[in-house]
Amino acid sequence: MRTRKSRPTTRSTPTTHAKPATRRNALPARLSPGMACDTAFRIIARRHLDAVIAQHDGTCRGDPDALHQIRIALTHLRTAIRFFSPMVDDTLRPDVWAELKWLNGQLGMVRDLDVAIERIVAESGAELAVVAELQRWDEKRGESHRLLARALQSARYRRLIEQTSTWIESGPWSTRRSKEAIRLRRRTLADHATERLTEWETTLLRKARKLKKLDVEKRHKLRLLNKRMTYSVESLADLFADGAAIKQKSILKQLRKAQRSLGQLNDDARGQALAASLNGAGLEASNRFLDRKREKKLLRKASKAYRKLDKTKPFGSSDLAPSSEPEA
C-alpha cells in the first residue's frame, strides 16, 4: 500500500476567523413537539452553522476528516432551510442560498478528489504505473486545496457566515406580519415535521421504485432527496422517545443503507469524470471507476433498503409528540 503524502497546509490567522452574528435570544437546548417553528428553525440552523465554523481551521489545514465534516454540516444547514420552507422564504433567502451553494462547490472538488484517490489506492496498491498516476491526482488535489483554503480565508466567506447568522436570527422571514407568515412561524414543530416528512418520504419512495431505470443525473437527484430526508430525521432526534425512537432508528437504518449505495455510485461517476479531465490520466484511469458488476450490486442494495422502508409506517404526529414531552 502506498504511503500518502501529507496534505498541503495553509494556516489561518486570527483575522480570517468568521464569527456568527450576536445572538440576541437565548434558545432552549432541545427541540420539543409543541415548539413554534420559528424557534425550532433557529435551534437547528444554529447547530449546523456552528458545526461549519468548528471545522473551518481543520479544513484550511487540509484535514480530510474536517473537510468531510464541514460538508456534512453545510448540507444539514441547507436541508434545514428547505425543511422550513416556505416559512423562511423571504427576500434575503436567495442570496443566503447562493452563498451556501458557492461554499458547497468550493468544498466539493477537494472532497471528490479525496474519495477518488482513496479508491485508486485501495484497489491498486503500490503498482509503479499507479504510483505515477497518483502523482497527477495528488497535484490536482494540492491545487484544489490551495484554492479552497483561499476561499475559506476570504472576505466572501466571512460575509457568508455573518450574513447567514444574522438571517437565521432576524431575517425578514421572522418579522413579516401577514396572517400566513405568522401562522407558519407559530405552527408547532410536530405538525410541520409530520407533514414535511410524509411529503418527502412519499416522493422518495415513488422515485425509488424506478431506481434501476434512472440515468446518472436522475439517480443523483434521488440521492439528494434521500440525504434530505435522512438529515431531517437526524435533526429532529430530540423529538423521538420510547417506541418512536425505535421506529426512527429503523427508518434511518434503511435510509443510510440506500444513501451509502447511492453515494458510492455517485463517487464512481464523479471519479470517472475527474479521471477523464486530468491530463494524461486518459481512458485507462477513467475505466477504474466503471464497474458494471459493482453498479448492479449497489443498485440491488439500495432497492432492497427502499423496499424495507416502504413497509414501515410513515411518521405520524404521535411519533413526534409523545405524551410525556412538554411543550416549549
Secondary structure, 3 states (H helix, E strand, C coil): CCCCCCCCCCCCCHHHCCCCCCCCCCCCCCCCCCCEHHHHHHHHHHHHHHHHHHCHHHHHCCCHHHHHHHHHHHHHHHHHHHHCCCCCCCCCHHHHHHHHHHHHHHHHHHHHHHHHHHHHHHHHCCCHHHHHHHHHHHHHHHHHHHHHHHHHCCHHHHHHHHHHHHHHHHCHHHCCCCHHHHHHHHCEHHHHHHHHHHHHHHHHHHHHCCHHHCCHHHHHHHHHHHHHHHHHHHHCHHHCCCHHHHHHHHHHHHHHHHHHHHHHHHHHHHHHHHHHHCCCCHHHHHHCCCCHHHHHHHHHHHHHHHHHHHHCCCCCHHHHCCCCCCCC
